[in-house]
Amino acid sequence: TEPNQLSGPSGIFIDTNFTLYVADTSNRRIQKFPYGEKNGTTVAGAGAPGTISLSLPHSIVLDGNGYMLIVELGSHRIVASGPW
């Protein structure tokens, strides 16, 4: 899947720099879109080197220190990653 193609997006988070993070559920990844960009970068899940596999990521939030928390429907867990 291309960096600008989402499949089943279900959750978003926007940080203080207006960077958009998308839980791209059907593609099993988290995409990061810097402000004004149309192409995202995979920061967790399928296609991101050095990260864990995700099973139906559903929602995402970043805390004040830049740590990402991902809710997974497929594995019934919350995954922490970061800081970003």
PyMOL Python script that loads the backbone (N, CA, C, O; Angstrom):
from pymol import cmd

cmd.read_pdbstr("""\
ATOM      1  N   THR A   1       0.841  -1.184   0.000  1.00  0.00           N
ATOM      2  CA  THR A   1       0.000   0.000   0.000  1.00  0.00           C
ATOM      3  C   THR A   1       0.882   1.242   0.000  1.00  0.00           C
ATOM      4  O   THR A   1       1.888   1.304   0.708  1.00  0.00           O
ATOM      5  N   GLU A   2       0.504   2.201  -0.781  1.00  0.00           N
ATOM      6  CA  GLU A   2       1.270   3.441  -0.902  1.00  0.00           C
ATOM      7  C   GLU A   2       1.123   4.301   0.363  1.00  0.00           C
ATOM      8  O   GLU A   2       0.148   4.152   1.099  1.00  0.00           O
ATOM      9  N   PRO A   3       2.084   5.199   0.618  1.00  0.00           N
ATOM     10  CA  PRO A   3       2.052   6.016   1.827  1.00  0.00           C
ATOM     11  C   PRO A   3       0.867   6.978   1.921  1.00  0.00           C
ATOM     12  O   PRO A   3       0.548   7.462   3.006  1.00  0.00           O
ATOM     13  N   ASN A   4       0.216   7.256   0.793  1.00  0.00           N
ATOM     14  CA  ASN A   4      -0.930   8.171   0.825  1.00  0.00           C
ATOM     15  C   ASN A   4      -2.257   7.422   0.758  1.00  0.00           C
ATOM     16  O   ASN A   4      -3.316   8.047   0.707  1.00  0.00           O
ATOM     17  N   GLN A   5      -2.210   6.086   0.757  1.00  0.00           N
ATOM     18  CA  GLN A   5      -3.428   5.281   0.670  1.00  0.00           C
ATOM     19  C   GLN A   5      -3.735   4.653   2.022  1.00  0.00           C
ATOM     20  O   GLN A   5      -2.920   3.922   2.584  1.00  0.00           O
ATOM     21  N   LEU A   6      -4.919   4.949   2.530  1.00  0.00           N
ATOM     22  CA  LEU A   6      -5.361   4.383   3.794  1.00  0.00           C
ATOM     23  C   LEU A   6      -6.438   3.349   3.514  1.00  0.00           C
ATOM     24  O   LEU A   6      -7.158   3.431   2.518  1.00  0.00           O
ATOM     25  N   SER A   7      -6.534   2.378   4.408  1.00  0.00           N
ATOM     26  CA  SER A   7      -7.565   1.358   4.288  1.00  0.00           C
ATOM     27  C   SER A   7      -8.175   1.131   5.661  1.00  0.00           C
ATOM     28  O   SER A   7      -7.553   0.538   6.542  1.00  0.00           O
ATOM     29  N   GLY A   8      -9.377   1.602   5.827  1.00  0.00           N
ATOM     30  CA  GLY A   8     -10.066   1.458   7.104  1.00  0.00           C
ATOM     31  C   GLY A   8      -9.504   2.333   8.204  1.00  0.00           C
ATOM     32  O   GLY A   8      -9.344   1.862   9.329  1.00  0.00           O
ATOM     33  N   PRO A   9      -9.194   3.609   7.918  1.00  0.00           N
ATOM     34  CA  PRO A   9      -8.691   4.460   8.992  1.00  0.00           C
ATOM     35  C   PRO A   9      -9.759   4.611  10.075  1.00  0.00           C
ATOM     36  O   PRO A   9     -10.936   4.813   9.776  1.00  0.00           O
ATOM     37  N   SER A  10      -9.336   4.512  11.332  1.00  0.00           N
ATOM     38  CA  SER A  10     -10.345   4.538  12.390  1.00  0.00           C
ATOM     39  C   SER A  10     -10.045   5.533  13.497  1.00  0.00           C
ATOM     40  O   SER A  10     -10.972   5.967  14.182  1.00  0.00           O
ATOM     41  N   GLY A  11      -8.817   5.903  13.698  1.00  0.00           N
ATOM     42  CA  GLY A  11      -8.493   6.848  14.757  1.00  0.00           C
ATOM     43  C   GLY A  11      -7.414   7.808  14.318  1.00  0.00           C
ATOM     44  O   GLY A  11      -6.528   7.456  13.540  1.00  0.00           O
ATOM     45  N   ILE A  12      -7.496   9.036  14.827  1.00  0.00           N
ATOM     46  CA  ILE A  12      -6.488  10.048  14.500  1.00  0.00           C
ATOM     47  C   ILE A  12      -6.029  10.748  15.769  1.00  0.00           C
ATOM     48  O   ILE A  12      -6.709  10.736  16.795  1.00  0.00           O
ATOM     49  N   PHE A  13      -4.860  11.355  15.667  1.00  0.00           N
ATOM     50  CA  PHE A  13      -4.337  12.228  16.716  1.00  0.00           C
ATOM     51  C   PHE A  13      -3.571  13.338  16.022  1.00  0.00           C
ATOM     52  O   PHE A  13      -2.838  13.083  15.067  1.00  0.00           O
ATOM     53  N   ILE A  14      -3.731  14.563  16.490  1.00  0.00           N
ATOM     54  CA  ILE A  14      -3.002  15.718  15.948  1.00  0.00           C
ATOM     55  C   ILE A  14      -2.184  16.314  17.082  1.00  0.00           C
ATOM     56  O   ILE A  14      -2.727  16.667  18.129  1.00  0.00           O
ATOM     57  N   ASP A  15      -0.856  16.427  16.870  1.00  0.00           N
ATOM     58  CA  ASP A  15       0.007  16.967  17.925  1.00  0.00           C
ATOM     59  C   ASP A  15       0.093  18.491  17.837  1.00  0.00           C
ATOM     60  O   ASP A  15      -0.574  19.106  17.005  1.00  0.00           O
ATOM     61  N   THR A  16       0.901  19.090  18.682  1.00  0.00           N
ATOM     62  CA  THR A  16       0.996  20.551  18.760  1.00  0.00           C
ATOM     63  C   THR A  16       1.630  21.176  17.520  1.00  0.00           C
ATOM     64  O   THR A  16       1.506  22.382  17.304  1.00  0.00           O
ATOM     65  N   ASN A  17       2.311  20.366  16.700  1.00  0.00           N
ATOM     66  CA  ASN A  17       2.887  20.850  15.440  1.00  0.00           C
ATOM     67  C   ASN A  17       1.946  20.612  14.266  1.00  0.00           C
ATOM     68  O   ASN A  17       2.327  20.813  13.113  1.00  0.00           O
ATOM     69  N   PHE A  18       0.719  20.184  14.556  1.00  0.00           N
ATOM     70  CA  PHE A  18      -0.297  19.851  13.555  1.00  0.00           C
ATOM     71  C   PHE A  18       0.097  18.654  12.700  1.00  0.00           C
ATOM     72  O   PHE A  18      -0.355  18.517  11.563  1.00  0.00           O
ATOM     73  N   THR A  19       0.938  17.792  13.253  1.00  0.00           N
ATOM     74  CA  THR A  19       1.254  16.523  12.602  1.00  0.00           C
ATOM     75  C   THR A  19       0.085  15.580  12.868  1.00  0.00           C
ATOM     76  O   THR A  19      -0.374  15.452  14.003  1.00  0.00           O
ATOM     77  N   LEU A  20      -0.389  14.926  11.815  1.00  0.00           N
ATOM     78  CA  LEU A  20      -1.518  14.016  11.906  1.00  0.00           C
ATOM     79  C   LEU A  20      -1.025  12.582  11.985  1.00  0.00           C
ATOM     80  O   LEU A  20      -0.224  12.151  11.155  1.00  0.00           O
ATOM     81  N   TYR A  21      -1.496  11.845  12.971  1.00  0.00           N
ATOM     82  CA  TYR A  21      -1.219  10.417  13.109  1.00  0.00           C
ATOM     83  C   TYR A  21      -2.525   9.681  12.851  1.00  0.00           C
ATOM     84  O   TYR A  21      -3.566  10.060  13.387  1.00  0.00           O
ATOM     85  N   VAL A  22      -2.480   8.624  12.028  1.00  0.00           N
ATOM     86  CA  VAL A  22      -3.685   7.888  11.652  1.00  0.00           C
ATOM     87  C   VAL A  22      -3.506   6.407  11.965  1.00  0.00           C
ATOM     88  O   VAL A  22      -2.510   5.796  11.577  1.00  0.00           O
ATOM     89  N   ALA A  23      -4.478   5.838  12.671  1.00  0.00           N
ATOM     90  CA  ALA A  23      -4.535   4.388  12.857  1.00  0.00           C
ATOM     91  C   ALA A  23      -5.141   3.811  11.582  1.00  0.00           C
ATOM     92  O   ALA A  23      -6.356   3.848  11.387  1.00  0.00           O
ATOM     93  N   ASP A  24      -4.295   3.286  10.731  1.00  0.00           N
ATOM     94  CA  ASP A  24      -4.678   2.741   9.424  1.00  0.00           C
ATOM     95  C   ASP A  24      -4.998   1.255   9.619  1.00  0.00           C
ATOM     96  O   ASP A  24      -4.174   0.384   9.342  1.00  0.00           O
ATOM     97  N   THR A  25      -6.202   0.995  10.098  1.00  0.00           N
ATOM     98  CA  THR A  25      -6.581  -0.310  10.627  1.00  0.00           C
ATOM     99  C   THR A  25      -6.343  -1.466   9.666  1.00  0.00           C
ATOM    100  O   THR A  25      -5.633  -2.410  10.012  1.00  0.00           O
ATOM    101  N   SER A  26      -6.909  -1.418   8.487  1.00  0.00           N
ATOM    102  CA  SER A  26      -6.813  -2.562   7.565  1.00  0.00           C
ATOM    103  C   SER A  26      -5.406  -2.769   7.010  1.00  0.00           C
ATOM    104  O   SER A  26      -5.059  -3.876   6.600  1.00  0.00           O
ATOM    105  N   ASN A  27      -4.595  -1.712   6.995  1.00  0.00           N
ATOM    106  CA  ASN A  27      -3.198  -1.849   6.573  1.00  0.00           C
ATOM    107  C   ASN A  27      -2.282  -2.215   7.735  1.00  0.00           C
ATOM    108  O   ASN A  27      -1.084  -2.423   7.544  1.00  0.00           O
ATOM    109  N   ARG A  28      -2.850  -2.295   8.948  1.00  0.00           N
ATOM    110  CA  ARG A  28      -2.122  -2.734  10.158  1.00  0.00           C
ATOM    111  C   ARG A  28      -0.893  -1.871  10.449  1.00  0.00           C
ATOM    112  O   ARG A  28       0.200  -2.378  10.699  1.00  0.00           O
ATOM    113  N   ARG A  29      -1.104  -0.546  10.409  1.00  0.00           N
ATOM    114  CA  ARG A  29       0.014   0.366  10.627  1.00  0.00           C
ATOM    115  C   ARG A  29      -0.483   1.703  11.181  1.00  0.00           C
ATOM    116  O   ARG A  29      -1.681   1.986  11.196  1.00  0.00           O
ATOM    117  N   ILE A  30       0.475   2.511  11.633  1.00  0.00           N
ATOM    118  CA  ILE A  30       0.221   3.892  12.041  1.00  0.00           C
ATOM    119  C   ILE A  30       0.970   4.776  11.060  1.00  0.00           C
ATOM    120  O   ILE A  30       2.173   4.613  10.857  1.00  0.00           O
ATOM    121  N   GLN A  31       0.249   5.718  10.449  1.00  0.00           N
ATOM    122  CA  GLN A  31       0.838   6.637   9.491  1.00  0.00           C
ATOM    123  C   GLN A  31       0.967   8.026  10.124  1.00  0.00           C
ATOM    124  O   GLN A  31       0.090   8.479  10.860  1.00  0.00           O
ATOM    125  N   LYS A  32       2.073   8.675   9.819  1.00  0.00           N
ATOM    126  CA  LYS A  32       2.355  10.029  10.304  1.00  0.00           C
ATOM    127  C   LYS A  32       2.395  10.964   9.099  1.00  0.00           C
ATOM    128  O   LYS A  32       3.147  10.744   8.150  1.00  0.00           O
ATOM    129  N   PHE A  33       1.570  12.015   9.155  1.00  0.00           N
ATOM    130  CA  PHE A  33       1.513  13.001   8.078  1.00  0.00           C
ATOM    131  C   PHE A  33       1.905  14.365   8.637  1.00  0.00           C
ATOM    132  O   PHE A  33       1.105  14.993   9.330  1.00  0.00           O
ATOM    133  N   PRO A  34       3.128  14.840   8.348  1.00  0.00           N
ATOM    134  CA  PRO A  34       3.491  16.189   8.780  1.00  0.00           C
ATOM    135  C   PRO A  34       2.525  17.209   8.166  1.00  0.00           C
ATOM    136  O   PRO A  34       1.953  16.973   7.102  1.00  0.00           O
ATOM    137  N   TYR A  35       2.356  18.314   8.833  1.00  0.00           N
ATOM    138  CA  TYR A  35       1.436  19.367   8.387  1.00  0.00           C
ATOM    139  C   TYR A  35       1.680  19.711   6.921  1.00  0.00           C
ATOM    140  O   TYR A  35       2.809  20.004   6.525  1.00  0.00           O
ATOM    141  N   GLY A  36       0.620  19.674   6.120  1.00  0.00           N
ATOM    142  CA  GLY A  36       0.693  20.047   4.713  1.00  0.00           C
ATOM    143  C   GLY A  36       1.138  18.945   3.769  1.00  0.00           C
ATOM    144  O   GLY A  36       1.135  19.145   2.554  1.00  0.00           O
ATOM    145  N   GLU A  37       1.516  17.796   4.290  1.00  0.00           N
ATOM    146  CA  GLU A  37       1.988  16.696   3.444  1.00  0.00           C
ATOM    147  C   GLU A  37       0.847  15.750   3.085  1.00  0.00           C
ATOM    148  O   GLU A  37      -0.049  15.514   3.896  1.00  0.00           O
ATOM    149  N   LYS A  38       0.882  15.213   1.872  1.00  0.00           N
ATOM    150  CA  LYS A  38      -0.124  14.258   1.426  1.00  0.00           C
ATOM    151  C   LYS A  38       0.338  12.817   1.571  1.00  0.00           C
ATOM    152  O   LYS A  38      -0.481  11.899   1.608  1.00  0.00           O
ATOM    153  N   ASN A  39       1.650  12.617   1.653  1.00  0.00           N
ATOM    154  CA  ASN A  39       2.198  11.284   1.831  1.00  0.00           C
ATOM    155  C   ASN A  39       2.617  11.093   3.270  1.00  0.00           C
ATOM    156  O   ASN A  39       3.283  11.943   3.861  1.00  0.00           O
ATOM    157  N   GLY A  40       2.216   9.956   3.828  1.00  0.00           N
ATOM    158  CA  GLY A  40       2.561   9.658   5.201  1.00  0.00           C
ATOM    159  C   GLY A  40       3.785   8.777   5.296  1.00  0.00           C
ATOM    160  O   GLY A  40       4.263   8.232   4.302  1.00  0.00           O
ATOM    161  N   THR A  41       4.282   8.648   6.514  1.00  0.00           N
ATOM    162  CA  THR A  41       5.383   7.760   6.835  1.00  0.00           C
ATOM    163  C   THR A  41       4.859   6.745   7.835  1.00  0.00           C
ATOM    164  O   THR A  41       4.183   7.109   8.797  1.00  0.00           O
ATOM    165  N   THR A  42       5.163   5.488   7.617  1.00  0.00           N
ATOM    166  CA  THR A  42       4.746   4.459   8.559  1.00  0.00           C
ATOM    167  C   THR A  42       5.668   4.493   9.762  1.00  0.00           C
ATOM    168  O   THR A  42       6.876   4.295   9.633  1.00  0.00           O
ATOM    169  N   VAL A  43       5.095   4.747  10.937  1.00  0.00           N
ATOM    170  CA  VAL A  43       5.906   4.850  12.150  1.00  0.00           C
ATOM    171  C   VAL A  43       5.741   3.648  13.072  1.00  0.00           C
ATOM    172  O   VAL A  43       6.531   3.472  13.999  1.00  0.00           O
ATOM    173  N   ALA A  44       4.732   2.822  12.834  1.00  0.00           N
ATOM    174  CA  ALA A  44       4.549   1.597  13.615  1.00  0.00           C
ATOM    175  C   ALA A  44       3.738   0.612  12.789  1.00  0.00           C
ATOM    176  O   ALA A  44       2.851   0.997  12.027  1.00  0.00           O
ATOM    177  N   GLY A  45       4.058  -0.662  12.953  1.00  0.00           N
ATOM    178  CA  GLY A  45       3.310  -1.703  12.265  1.00  0.00           C
ATOM    179  C   GLY A  45       3.902  -2.094  10.926  1.00  0.00           C
ATOM    180  O   GLY A  45       5.099  -1.933  10.687  1.00  0.00           O
ATOM    181  N   ALA A  46       3.044  -2.612  10.053  1.00  0.00           N
ATOM    182  CA  ALA A  46       3.467  -3.151   8.758  1.00  0.00           C
ATOM    183  C   ALA A  46       4.222  -2.115   7.931  1.00  0.00           C
ATOM    184  O   ALA A  46       3.709  -1.032   7.652  1.00  0.00           O
ATOM    185  N   GLY A  47       5.443  -2.464   7.545  1.00  0.00           N
ATOM    186  CA  GLY A  47       6.243  -1.590   6.705  1.00  0.00           C
ATOM    187  C   GLY A  47       7.183  -0.653   7.445  1.00  0.00           C
ATOM    188  O   GLY A  47       7.965   0.061   6.817  1.00  0.00           O
ATOM    189  N   ALA A  48       7.119  -0.644   8.762  1.00  0.00           N
ATOM    190  CA  ALA A  48       8.016   0.218   9.547  1.00  0.00           C
ATOM    191  C   ALA A  48       9.127  -0.650  10.138  1.00  0.00           C
ATOM    192  O   ALA A  48       8.864  -1.489  11.000  1.00  0.00           O
ATOM    193  N   PRO A  49      10.355  -0.458   9.686  1.00  0.00           N
ATOM    194  CA  PRO A  49      11.451  -1.281  10.212  1.00  0.00           C
ATOM    195  C   PRO A  49      11.676  -1.024  11.709  1.00  0.00           C
ATOM    196  O   PRO A  49      11.614   0.110  12.182  1.00  0.00           O
ATOM    197  N   GLY A  50      11.935  -2.103  12.423  1.00  0.00           N
ATOM    198  CA  GLY A  50      12.272  -1.990  13.838  1.00  0.00           C
ATOM    199  C   GLY A  50      11.094  -1.779  14.768  1.00  0.00           C
ATOM    200  O   GLY A  50      11.290  -1.435  15.933  1.00  0.00           O
ATOM    201  N   THR A  51       9.869  -1.978  14.285  1.00  0.00           N
ATOM    202  CA  THR A  51       8.708  -1.845  15.163  1.00  0.00           C
ATOM    203  C   THR A  51       7.982  -3.181  15.258  1.00  0.00           C
ATOM    204  O   THR A  51       8.329  -4.139  14.568  1.00  0.00           O
ATOM    205  N   ILE A  52       6.995  -3.230  16.101  1.00  0.00           N
ATOM    206  CA  ILE A  52       6.221  -4.451  16.294  1.00  0.00           C
ATOM    207  C   ILE A  52       5.143  -4.584  15.229  1.00  0.00           C
ATOM    208  O   ILE A  52       4.814  -3.615  14.545  1.00  0.00           O
ATOM    209  N   SER A  53       4.603  -5.771  15.093  1.00  0.00           N
ATOM    210  CA  SER A  53       3.456  -5.989  14.229  1.00  0.00           C
ATOM    211  C   SER A  53       2.206  -5.527  14.952  1.00  0.00           C
ATOM    212  O   SER A  53       2.081  -5.697  16.165  1.00  0.00           O
ATOM    213  N   LEU A  54       1.289  -4.948  14.211  1.00  0.00           N
ATOM    214  CA  LEU A  54       0.029  -4.503  14.786  1.00  0.00           C
ATOM    215  C   LEU A  54      -1.106  -5.318  14.195  1.00  0.00           C
ATOM    216  O   LEU A  54      -1.087  -5.675  13.017  1.00  0.00           O
ATOM    217  N   SER A  55      -2.091  -5.606  15.026  1.00  0.00           N
ATOM    218  CA  SER A  55      -3.257  -6.359  14.593  1.00  0.00           C
ATOM    219  C   SER A  55      -4.494  -5.480  14.758  1.00  0.00           C
ATOM    220  O   SER A  55      -5.050  -5.358  15.849  1.00  0.00           O
ATOM    221  N   LEU A  56      -4.904  -4.878  13.662  1.00  0.00           N
ATOM    222  CA  LEU A  56      -6.062  -3.986  13.627  1.00  0.00           C
ATOM    223  C   LEU A  56      -5.948  -2.815  14.603  1.00  0.00           C
ATOM    224  O   LEU A  56      -6.774  -2.677  15.504  1.00  0.00           O
ATOM    225  N   PRO A  57      -4.925  -1.968  14.426  1.00  0.00           N
ATOM    226  CA  PRO A  57      -4.830  -0.778  15.277  1.00  0.00           C
ATOM    227  C   PRO A  57      -6.073   0.089  15.088  1.00  0.00           C
ATOM    228  O   PRO A  57      -6.506   0.331  13.962  1.00  0.00           O
ATOM    229  N   HIS A  58      -6.628   0.543  16.178  1.00  0.00           N
ATOM    230  CA  HIS A  58      -7.917   1.233  16.111  1.00  0.00           C
ATOM    231  C   HIS A  58      -7.839   2.705  16.502  1.00  0.00           C
ATOM    232  O   HIS A  58      -8.475   3.545  15.865  1.00  0.00           O
ATOM    233  N   SER A  59      -7.081   3.025  17.523  1.00  0.00           N
ATOM    234  CA  SER A  59      -6.953   4.424  17.935  1.00  0.00           C
ATOM    235  C   SER A  59      -5.553   4.668  18.453  1.00  0.00           C
ATOM    236  O   SER A  59      -4.808   3.744  18.777  1.00  0.00           O
ATOM    237  N   ILE A  60      -5.221   5.951  18.520  1.00  0.00           N
ATOM    238  CA  ILE A  60      -3.856   6.347  18.843  1.00  0.00           C
ATOM    239  C   ILE A  60      -3.877   7.662  19.605  1.00  0.00           C
ATOM    240  O   ILE A  60      -4.727   8.523  19.377  1.00  0.00           O
ATOM    241  N   VAL A  61      -2.916   7.796  20.518  1.00  0.00           N
ATOM    242  CA  VAL A  61      -2.724   9.052  21.234  1.00  0.00           C
ATOM    243  C   VAL A  61      -1.235   9.181  21.554  1.00  0.00           C
ATOM    244  O   VAL A  61      -0.556   8.179  21.777  1.00  0.00           O
ATOM    245  N   LEU A  62      -0.738  10.396  21.575  1.00  0.00           N
ATOM    246  CA  LEU A  62       0.625  10.659  22.020  1.00  0.00           C
ATOM    247  C   LEU A  62       0.538  11.424  23.327  1.00  0.00           C
ATOM    248  O   LEU A  62      -0.266  12.345  23.462  1.00  0.00           O
ATOM    249  N   ASP A  63       1.371  11.041  24.296  1.00  0.00           N
ATOM    250  CA  ASP A  63       1.369  11.772  25.565  1.00  0.00           C
ATOM    251  C   ASP A  63       2.298  12.982  25.475  1.00  0.00           C
ATOM    252  O   ASP A  63       2.912  13.215  24.434  1.00  0.00           O
ATOM    253  N   GLY A  64       2.402  13.744  26.546  1.00  0.00           N
ATOM    254  CA  GLY A  64       3.195  14.972  26.568  1.00  0.00           C
ATOM    255  C   GLY A  64       4.677  14.762  26.336  1.00  0.00           C
ATOM    256  O   GLY A  64       5.389  15.706  25.992  1.00  0.00           O
ATOM    257  N   ASN A  65       5.158  13.529  26.522  1.00  0.00           N
ATOM    258  CA  ASN A  65       6.570  13.222  26.300  1.00  0.00           C
ATOM    259  C   ASN A  65       6.832  12.600  24.935  1.00  0.00           C
ATOM    260  O   ASN A  65       7.968  12.235  24.630  1.00  0.00           O
ATOM    261  N   GLY A  66       5.799  12.477  24.115  1.00  0.00           N
ATOM    262  CA  GLY A  66       5.963  11.946  22.774  1.00  0.00           C
ATOM    263  C   GLY A  66       5.824  10.443  22.664  1.00  0.00           C
ATOM    264  O   GLY A  66       6.117   9.876  21.612  1.00  0.00           O
ATOM    265  N   TYR A  67       5.381   9.779  23.732  1.00  0.00           N
ATOM    266  CA  TYR A  67       5.162   8.341  23.653  1.00  0.00           C
ATOM    267  C   TYR A  67       3.814   8.058  23.015  1.00  0.00           C
ATOM    268  O   TYR A  67       2.812   8.685  23.359  1.00  0.00           O
ATOM    269  N   MET A  68       3.792   7.112  22.087  1.00  0.00           N
ATOM    270  CA  MET A  68       2.596   6.751  21.358  1.00  0.00           C
ATOM    271  C   MET A  68       1.916   5.567  22.044  1.00  0.00           C
ATOM    272  O   MET A  68       2.566   4.577  22.382  1.00  0.00           O
ATOM    273  N   LEU A  69       0.618   5.677  22.241  1.00  0.00           N
ATOM    274  CA  LEU A  69      -0.177   4.580  22.780  1.00  0.00           C
ATOM    275  C   LEU A  69      -1.186   4.182  21.717  1.00  0.00           C
ATOM    276  O   LEU A  69      -1.949   5.013  21.225  1.00  0.00           O
ATOM    277  N   ILE A  70      -1.179   2.901  21.370  1.00  0.00           N
ATOM    278  CA  ILE A  70      -2.008   2.387  20.282  1.00  0.00           C
ATOM    279  C   ILE A  70      -2.957   1.334  20.844  1.00  0.00           C
ATOM    280  O   ILE A  70      -2.529   0.401  21.524  1.00  0.00           O
ATOM    281  N   VAL A  71      -4.241   1.488  20.557  1.00  0.00           N
ATOM    282  CA  VAL A  71      -5.233   0.484  20.941  1.00  0.00           C
ATOM    283  C   VAL A  71      -5.401  -0.466  19.764  1.00  0.00           C
ATOM    284  O   VAL A  71      -5.705  -0.047  18.648  1.00  0.00           O
ATOM    285  N   GLU A  72      -5.197  -1.760  20.033  1.00  0.00           N
ATOM    286  CA  GLU A  72      -5.339  -2.788  19.008  1.00  0.00           C
ATOM    287  C   GLU A  72      -6.598  -3.610  19.255  1.00  0.00           C
ATOM    288  O   GLU A  72      -6.802  -4.136  20.349  1.00  0.00           O
ATOM    289  N   LEU A  73      -7.430  -3.716  18.239  1.00  0.00           N
ATOM    290  CA  LEU A  73      -8.626  -4.553  18.351  1.00  0.00           C
ATOM    291  C   LEU A  73      -8.287  -6.031  18.184  1.00  0.00           C
ATOM    292  O   LEU A  73      -8.828  -6.882  18.892  1.00  0.00           O
ATOM    293  N   GLY A  74      -7.392  -6.332  17.247  1.00  0.00           N
ATOM    294  CA  GLY A  74      -7.084  -7.728  16.933  1.00  0.00           C
ATOM    295  C   GLY A  74      -6.405  -8.487  18.054  1.00  0.00           C
ATOM    296  O   GLY A  74      -6.640  -9.684  18.220  1.00  0.00           O
ATOM    297  N   SER A  75      -5.561  -7.808  18.834  1.00  0.00           N
ATOM    298  CA  SER A  75      -4.835  -8.473  19.925  1.00  0.00           C
ATOM    299  C   SER A  75      -5.381  -8.121  21.302  1.00  0.00           C
ATOM    300  O   SER A  75      -4.895  -8.624  22.314  1.00  0.00           O
ATOM    301  N   HIS A  76      -6.388  -7.261  21.339  1.00  0.00           N
ATOM    302  CA  HIS A  76      -7.006  -6.861  22.613  1.00  0.00           C
ATOM    303  C   HIS A  76      -5.961  -6.333  23.597  1.00  0.00           C
ATOM    304  O   HIS A  76      -5.862  -6.799  24.732  1.00  0.00           O
ATOM    305  N   ARG A  77      -5.181  -5.345  23.132  1.00  0.00           N
ATOM    306  CA  ARG A  77      -4.133  -4.783  23.985  1.00  0.00           C
ATOM    307  C   ARG A  77      -3.904  -3.321  23.661  1.00  0.00           C
ATOM    308  O   ARG A  77      -4.407  -2.795  22.668  1.00  0.00           O
ATOM    309  N   ILE A  78      -3.131  -2.676  24.526  1.00  0.00           N
ATOM    310  CA  ILE A  78      -2.658  -1.311  24.303  1.00  0.00           C
ATOM    311  C   ILE A  78      -1.144  -1.406  24.196  1.00  0.00           C
ATOM    312  O   ILE A  78      -0.482  -1.967  25.069  1.00  0.00           O
ATOM    313  N   VAL A  79      -0.606  -0.854  23.118  1.00  0.00           N
ATOM    314  CA  VAL A  79       0.831  -0.904  22.838  1.00  0.00           C
ATOM    315  C   VAL A  79       1.417   0.474  23.044  1.00  0.00           C
ATOM    316  O   VAL A  79       0.841   1.472  22.610  1.00  0.00           O
ATOM    317  N   ALA A  80       2.568   0.535  23.710  1.00  0.00           N
ATOM    318  CA  ALA A  80       3.272   1.809  23.902  1.00  0.00           C
ATOM    319  C   ALA A  80       4.534   1.802  23.048  1.00  0.00           C
ATOM    320  O   ALA A  80       5.221   0.784  22.949  1.00  0.00           O
ATOM    321  N   SER A  81       4.833   2.937  22.437  1.00  0.00           N
ATOM    322  CA  SER A  81       5.996   3.065  21.582  1.00  0.00           C
ATOM    323  C   SER A  81       6.483   4.495  21.629  1.00  0.00           C
ATOM    324  O   SER A  81       5.701   5.412  21.881  1.00  0.00           O
ATOM    325  N   GLY A  82       7.775   4.697  21.388  1.00  0.00           N
ATOM    326  CA  GLY A  82       8.235   6.073  21.291  1.00  0.00           C
ATOM    327  C   GLY A  82       9.510   6.310  22.072  1.00  0.00           C
ATOM    328  O   GLY A  82      10.204   5.356  22.422  1.00  0.00           O
ATOM    329  N   PRO A  83       9.826   7.535  22.347  1.00  0.00           N
ATOM    330  CA  PRO A  83       9.088   8.760  21.989  1.00  0.00           C
ATOM    331  C   PRO A  83       9.282   9.153  20.522  1.00  0.00           C
ATOM    332  O   PRO A  83      10.264   8.772  19.885  1.00  0.00           O
ATOM    333  N   TRP A  84       8.324   9.921  20.005  1.00  0.00           N
ATOM    334  CA  TRP A  84       8.338  10.380  18.626  1.00  0.00           C
ATOM    335  C   TRP A  84       8.674  11.823  18.629  1.00  0.00           C
ATOM    336  O   TRP A  84       8.747  12.442  17.567  1.00  0.00           O
TER     337      TRP A  84
END
""", "prot")
cmd.dss("prot")
cmd.show_as("cartoon", "prot")
cmd.util.cbc("prot")
cmd.orient("prot")
